[in-house]
């Protein structure tokens, strides 16, 4: 699969004069729809509303996926701004800040049918409170990013705590691109793989 090449698709804009269902989402009057070719790519909401179960405001960005034969098989919500604090996939996310999602997985639509828009798993948000995730407690500082292994890719530790068998320092960032942390700050001196490491 490949993403839509915007250079090869004419961009059109439409401001809705009445509420309209577009790819499974009902947008109210005043919403501004941007399409690349025939595919919805950006939407500016006229007012906060529920979109795919999430309360959003302002501009939404959608990602479109085509097969090599230009068959449109997926439209996924990529980014949006939360209209209020919300718990998404176990993370308390702060309102009025941007959130980002991975592409949704699911069956392709029947040939020739326009796919319904979907939302995948949360990949990035600004936490509104401390939270526990996959065995660690994270602070409501900066952004948190999730990885594809049901863990936190980048997050700030709320307190000194165990990070994959080592004592990580609270207030510092952990980086975990997959199932194991590759970068964090020690809270105390340790010997790791026979090497004396200083906190």
DOBAGU-816585 format. One record per residue (C-alpha): x negated, y negated, z negated. Coordinates in pm, 1 decimal, always signed. Each point is the difference from the previous one (the first is absolute). Example, Ala and Ser with C-alpha at 12.3 -4.5 7.8 and 13.67 -1.06 7.14 Angstrom:
<nodes>
+----------+----------+----------+
!       px !       py !       pz !
+----------+----------+----------+
!  -1230.0 !   +450.0 !   -780.0 !
!   -137.0 !   -344.0 !    +66.0 !
+----------+----------+----------+
</nodes>
This chain:
<nodes>
+----------+----------+----------+
!       px !       py !       pz !
+----------+----------+----------+
!     +0.0 !     +0.0 !     +0.0 !
!   -103.9 !   -361.4 !    +44.8 !
!   +130.1 !   -334.0 !   -114.2 !
!   +176.5 !   -235.6 !   +235.4 !
!   -243.8 !   -220.0 !   +193.5 !
!   +150.0 !   -345.6 !    -43.0 !
!   -183.6 !   -134.4 !   +305.2 !
!   +197.4 !   +231.9 !   +227.1 !
!   +340.5 !    -87.6 !   -142.7 !
!   +191.0 !   -323.9 !    +40.7 !
!    +86.0 !   -160.6 !   -333.5 !
!   +360.2 !   -114.9 !    -43.4 !
!   +177.3 !   -174.1 !   -289.0 !
!   +362.8 !    +13.9 !   -108.3 !
!   +173.1 !   -184.2 !   -283.2 !
!   +308.2 !   +197.6 !    -96.4 !
!   +327.3 !   -189.5 !    +32.0 !
!   +178.2 !   +274.3 !   -191.6 !
!    -97.3 !   +300.2 !   -211.8 !
!   -144.2 !   +281.3 !   +209.5 !
!   -126.3 !   +355.4 !    -49.0 !
!   -347.1 !    +47.1 !   +150.1 !
!   -165.2 !   +340.6 !    -23.6 !
!   +199.5 !    +92.5 !   -309.6 !
!    -47.1 !   -329.4 !   -187.8 !
!   +282.9 !   -252.8 !    -27.4 !
!   -135.3 !   -351.5 !    +30.9 !
!   +226.5 !   -294.9 !    -88.7 !
!    +68.3 !   -307.7 !   +209.5 !
!   -305.0 !   -227.8 !    +23.4 !
!   -262.0 !   +275.5 !     -0.9 !
!   -267.7 !    -55.2 !   +265.7 !
!    -98.4 !   +311.5 !   +193.4 !
!   -327.4 !    +20.9 !   +193.8 !
!    -46.6 !   +281.5 !   +250.1 !
!   -300.1 !   +114.1 !   +200.4 !
!   +159.8 !   +143.1 !   +309.4 !
!   +309.9 !   +170.3 !   -137.4 !
!   -147.8 !    +84.0 !   -338.8 !
!    +70.8 !   -191.1 !   -323.0 !
!   -335.0 !   -128.6 !   -131.8 !
!    +71.9 !   -288.0 !   -241.7 !
!   +310.0 !   -123.4 !   -178.4 !
!    +42.5 !   -320.4 !   -199.0 !
!   +287.0 !    +42.4 !   -244.1 !
!   +248.5 !   -283.7 !    -45.9 !
!    +40.8 !    +97.7 !   -366.0 !
!   -126.5 !   +270.6 !   -238.5 !
!   +155.8 !   +338.7 !    +74.3 !
!    -39.6 !   +373.8 !    -42.5 !
!   -203.7 !   +155.8 !   +280.3 !
!    -44.3 !   +377.1 !    -11.6 !
!    +81.5 !     -6.4 !   -372.2 !
!   -246.0 !   -279.9 !    -87.7 !
!    +98.5 !   -359.1 !    -80.7 !
!   -202.2 !   -220.1 !   +237.3 !
!    -22.0 !   -362.4 !   +108.1 !
!   -170.2 !   -201.2 !   +273.0 !
!   -192.4 !   +173.2 !   +277.7 !
!     -7.0 !   +375.1 !    +62.0 !
!   -249.8 !   +170.7 !   +227.7 !
!    +81.0 !   +327.4 !   +174.3 !
!   -240.2 !   +243.7 !   +165.0 !
!   +107.6 !   +188.4 !   +311.9 !
!   -146.0 !   +331.9 !   +116.9 !
!    +17.8 !   +134.8 !   +354.8 !
!   -110.5 !   +324.8 !   +159.9 !
!   -246.3 !     -9.5 !   +288.4 !
!   +302.0 !     +9.4 !   +230.2 !
!   +134.4 !   -322.8 !   -153.7 !
!   +277.7 !   +183.3 !   -185.8 !
!    +88.7 !   -207.9 !   -306.0 !
!     +0.5 !   +240.3 !   -293.7 !
!    -28.0 !   -210.7 !   -317.7 !
!    +61.6 !   -342.9 !   -148.0 !
!   -139.7 !    -41.0 !   -352.5 !
!    +17.2 !   -288.7 !   -244.1 !
!   -364.8 !   -104.5 !    -41.5 !
!     +8.6 !   -310.6 !   -221.8 !
!   +251.9 !   -225.1 !   -171.6 !
!    +38.6 !   -231.7 !   -298.9 !
!   +190.7 !   +121.8 !   -305.1 !
!   +297.2 !   -214.9 !    -99.2 !
!    -36.0 !   +107.1 !   -366.2 !
!   -207.3 !   +229.8 !   -222.6 !
!    +63.6 !   +362.6 !    +99.3 !
!   -123.6 !   +347.9 !    -88.8 !
!   -119.4 !   +162.0 !   +323.1 !
!   -143.0 !   +353.3 !     +6.3 !
!    -84.1 !    -25.1 !   -369.9 !
!   -174.8 !   -340.0 !    +20.4 !
!   +160.3 !   -314.1 !   -150.6 !
!    -41.4 !   -248.9 !   +285.8 !
!    +23.3 !   -376.8 !    -46.0 !
!   +269.2 !   -203.4 !   +173.2 !
!    -88.6 !   -267.0 !   +259.3 !
!   -322.7 !   +182.3 !    +88.9 !
!    -71.9 !   +207.8 !   +309.6 !
!    +32.3 !   +378.1 !     -1.1 !
!   -135.8 !   +241.9 !   +259.9 !
!   +112.3 !   +350.8 !    +91.0 !
!   -150.5 !   +300.7 !   +174.9 !
!   +174.5 !   +134.8 !   +305.8 !
!   +290.1 !   +228.5 !    -75.0 !
!    -19.7 !   +365.5 !    +96.4 !
!   +298.2 !   +169.7 !   +154.3 !
!   +142.1 !   +161.5 !   +312.5 !
!    -17.2 !   -192.0 !   +326.7 !
!   +333.8 !   -124.1 !   +139.4 !
!   +162.5 !   +179.6 !   +292.6 !
!   -141.1 !    -99.6 !   +338.1 !
!   +129.6 !   -338.9 !   +106.0 !
!   +144.9 !    -93.2 !   -338.9 !
!   -120.2 !   -311.5 !   -180.5 !
!   -141.8 !   +107.3 !   -337.8 !
!   +147.3 !   -125.7 !   -324.8 !
!   -239.5 !   -217.8 !   -199.5 !
!   -160.6 !   +177.1 !   -296.4 !
!   -220.3 !    -82.8 !   -294.6 !
!   -290.8 !   +217.3 !   -112.4 !
!   -183.1 !    +18.1 !   -330.9 !
!   -125.7 !   -311.8 !   -171.8 !
!   -362.4 !    -76.4 !    +87.5 !
!    -53.9 !   -346.9 !   -155.7 !
!   +167.1 !   -242.5 !   -240.0 !
!    -68.0 !   -244.9 !   -283.5 !
!    +92.7 !   +168.1 !   -330.7 !
!   +236.8 !   -187.2 !   -231.5 !
!    -96.5 !   +196.9 !   -312.5 !
!   -246.8 !   +260.9 !   -124.0 !
!    +85.9 !   +346.2 !   +129.3 !
!   -109.0 !   +361.9 !    -18.1 !
!    -78.0 !   +181.9 !   +323.5 !
!   -162.4 !   +338.1 !    +62.3 !
!   -159.4 !    +17.2 !   -345.7 !
!   -129.4 !   -356.2 !    -36.3 !
!   +143.2 !   -326.0 !   -132.7 !
!    -36.1 !   -305.2 !   +222.7 !
!    +22.0 !   -370.5 !    -77.0 !
!   +229.1 !   -259.0 !   +157.5 !
!   -299.6 !   -173.1 !   +161.5 !
!    -46.6 !    -66.3 !   +370.7 !
!   +128.5 !   +250.4 !   +254.6 !
!    +24.5 !   +375.7 !    -33.1 !
!    -48.3 !   +228.7 !   +299.8 !
!   +109.9 !   +362.2 !    +16.3 !
!   -171.7 !   +280.6 !   +191.1 !
!   +139.3 !   +293.9 !   +196.2 !
!    -73.9 !   +240.4 !   -287.8 !
!   +269.7 !   -128.4 !   -239.6 !
!   -253.0 !   -213.3 !   -184.4 !
!   -112.3 !   -360.9 !    -34.8 !
!   -258.6 !    -97.3 !   +263.4 !
!    -88.9 !   -332.4 !   -164.5 !
!   +121.0 !   -119.0 !   -339.1 !
!   -116.8 !   -171.8 !   -318.4 !
!    -15.4 !   +219.2 !   -310.7 !
!   +215.4 !   -136.3 !   -283.1 !
!   -220.7 !   +143.3 !   -279.1 !
!   -312.5 !   +215.3 !    -42.4 !
!   +105.3 !   +349.1 !   +107.8 !
!    -99.2 !   +328.1 !   +161.1 !
!    -56.4 !    -24.7 !   +376.1 !
!    -60.6 !   +344.3 !   +149.4 !
!   -196.4 !   +112.4 !   -306.5 !
!   -189.5 !   -325.3 !    -57.7 !
!    +85.6 !   -289.4 !   -231.8 !
!   +105.8 !   -297.1 !   +215.0 !
!     -0.3 !   -358.4 !   -126.0 !
!   +326.1 !   -188.3 !    -37.4 !
!    +35.7 !   -314.3 !   +210.9 !
!   -213.1 !   +142.6 !   +282.6 !
!    +96.0 !   +145.1 !   +336.0 !
!    +17.7 !   +366.3 !    +92.5 !
!    -34.7 !   +100.7 !   +365.3 !
!   +144.0 !   +337.6 !    +95.9 !
!    +39.8 !    +46.8 !   +378.2 !
!    +97.0 !   +363.6 !    -44.4 !
!    +48.8 !   +230.7 !   -298.7 !
!   -319.0 !   -108.2 !   -185.5 !
!   -120.6 !   -341.7 !   -114.1 !
!   -314.5 !   -115.4 !   +182.7 !
!    -53.3 !   -334.1 !   -176.8 !
!    +76.6 !   -120.5 !   -352.4 !
!   -175.7 !   -166.4 !   -294.6 !
!   -107.0 !   +212.2 !   -297.6 !
!   +115.4 !   -107.6 !   -344.8 !
!   -293.7 !   +178.8 !   -164.9 !
!   -332.2 !   +156.2 !    +94.5 !
!    +37.6 !   +344.0 !   +159.7 !
!   -209.3 !   +263.8 !   +171.1 !
!   +153.0 !    +79.9 !   +340.1 !
!   -145.0 !   +283.1 !   +210.9 !
!   -313.4 !     -9.3 !   -210.4 !
!    -47.9 !   -375.5 !    +41.9 !
!    +15.7 !   -233.7 !   -301.8 !
!   +248.0 !   -274.4 !    +90.5 !
!    +25.5 !   -319.9 !   -201.0 !
!   +333.6 !   -166.6 !    -66.3 !
+----------+----------+----------+
</nodes>
